[in-house]
Amino acid sequence: MAIVKRIDPATLNLKEQVVSINRVTKVVKGGKNLSFSALVVIGDPSAKVVGYGVGKAKEVPSAIRKGIEAAKKGLRRVHVLETTIPHQVLGIYASSQVLLKPAPEGTGVIAGGAVRAVITACGIPNVLTKSIGRRNPHNVVKATIVALELLRDRNAVAELRGIAVDKL
């Protein structure tokens, strides 16, 4: 696993999107304690940066705010071409799988729910996706992030193989 250097969120123009809000209860001696859990995806489409976070609080707005703060701590840079991804990739997290395929210019983002939030946050204009297995939003977001981290550019592949870029 490569060492990931922290990305400073202050320098980026981050856009946030709430993927799911869940009402959760904790049963205690006096009854039920109600709180909210929010899954938030943030990203800068121009810088190709994306991150996700989960926040929990008694009210929805503060849960979203906590999710945004958590997402800023885990920003990742994504290797993409001008309009699409360099190659097909399958991201797996728990029992969720997300398949990302490159698409020609003008296709747009063909994705549902949680996958669409991540893809649009990191600014990939043309991509085909398929969610396989469980569709739990938390695991689908994490599987999509895993898939985006598996993307390699030509220079990185050439360096790994120890050959020149033009020989690939």
N, C-alpha and C positions, 0 to 999 in steps of 0.2 A: 504494500500500500504506500503510495507516494505521500510525502508530507505536503499538506495543503496550507498555503499561507493565507492568513486572514485578509479579507477584503474589507476596506473601510467603507461603511455604509453612508458616511457623511458626504463622500465625493460623488455618490450616485444619485440618479433621479429615479427613486424607487416607486413602483406602483404596487399597491396591495390588493389582494382579492381573497375574500372569505370563501373557503371551499365548503365547510360544513360547520353548523352550530348544533351542539347536542346538549339537551337538558339532562343533567345527571343528579341523582339523589343519593345521599348517604343516610342509612337508617341508624339512628342513635336512640338512646334510652328515652329521650323526650319526644321522639317522632322522626320526621324526615327532614334532613337538611338539603335544600334545593340549591344547585349551582349550575353554571353553564361552562361548557368546554367549546372552544373555537379553534378550528384548523385554518390557518392563514398561509397563503403563498405570496411571497413578494419577489419582485425582480425588476431589472432595468433592461428593457428590450434593446437599447442601443449598445450597452456594454456586454450583452450576453451573460448576465449574472442572474442567478435564481437561488431562492432559499425558502424553507418552510418552517413553521413554528406552531406550537400548541399552547394556548393560554386557557387558564381556568379561573373563574371568579364568580361572585354572587350575581353580577349583572352582565348582560351581553356586551355592552361597549367596552367595559374594562377587560373582559376576557379577550376581545379582539385586540385591544391595545397590548396586552401581555403576549399574545400570539405574534404580533408584529415585532415586538422587542426580541422574542426568542428567535424569530426568523432572521433578524439582522445579524445574529451571532453565528449563523450557519450558512452564509452566502457562498455559492460555488460558481466558478466560471465554466462556461460550456463551449466546447469546440464545435463550431458550425461553419458551413460554407456561406456564400452570400445569401442564398434564398432557401436552403434546405440543410439537412444533416448529411455528413459525408458517406455514411453507410447504414445498413439495417442493423438494428440492435434490439436485444431482449433484456429488459430489466426485471429482476425477480426480487421481491421482498415478501417474506412469509409465504402466504398462499396466493398472493397476487402477482400476476405477470403482465407486463406492458411491452408490446411490440411497437417499435418505431421504425417507419420505412421512409426513405427519401422520396420526394414527390417533385414533379416538374413545375416550372413557373406557372402560376395561375390556379393551382389546385386549392390552395388555402389550407387551413388547419382542420383536418378531418379527425375530430376527437370528441369524446364525451366528458362531461362533468369535470372530475378531478384532473384528468390528463390534460384537458384543454386549458385549465387554469395554469398549470405548470408550463406548458408549451408557449402560451401567449405571454406569460410573465418573463420568460427568457428570450422572447422575440424571434421565434422561428416562424417565418411566414408560410412555408409550404411543407407539410408533413402528413403522412398517413399513420394512424395509430390503431391498435386493437388491444383492448383490455381483456386478458384471459384469466380465468380462475375467479377468485373472490373479488367483488367490486367494493369492498370496504374503503371509503375515501382516504382514510389515514394510510393504509397499506398501498393503495393505488398511487398516491402522491409520492410515497417513499420509493416505490418500484420505478416510477417515471424518473425520479432524481438519479436512481442507480443506473438506469438506462442512459441518461444524458452524461453521466460520469464515465461510462464505458466508451463514449465516442472518442476516437483518436484522429488527429490530423495527419497528413502525409509525412510531415517532418518527424513527428514522434514515432511513427511506425518504422520509418527508414533508420532512425537512430537506434531503436530497439533491435532491429535486424542487422545493424552494422553495415548497411549498404547505402549507396547514393540514392537521392530522391528520384532521379530520372530512371533508375533501374526498377522501380516498383511497378 
